[in-house]
C-alpha cells in the first residue's frame, strides 16, 4: 500500500532544497542502478555521499521522523536517506524492476 504523507517539508525547507539542488553537481544516474535498471536508466542524480545529498537527506529524514503519519504507516526500523534524481532534455527511466527497497 502506498500512503501519501503531505507537507513533510515547510516552505523554507523546500526553498533550501531548491537552492542546494540548483548549485549542485549532478552525475549519471546509473551510478546507483542495479543490473536491470542500468540498461534503461537515463537521468542524473546527486552523488549519494556528496555534501548536498547528505544535507538534504538529513533534512528530509528528520522531517519524516517527526511526522506521525509516516511513523504510523512505515513502522521502519531505519529510514535510509533518499536519492535525488533529475530528468532533462528527453532523459527518462524505462520499465524495470527496482532493486530492494532502500
Buried (B, 14 or more C-beta within 10 A) or exposed (E): EEEEBEEBBEEEBEEBBEEBBEEBEBBEBBEBBBEBBBEEBBBBBBBBEBEBBBBBBEBBBEBBEEBEBBBEBBEEEEBEBBBBBEEEEEEEBEEBEEEEEE
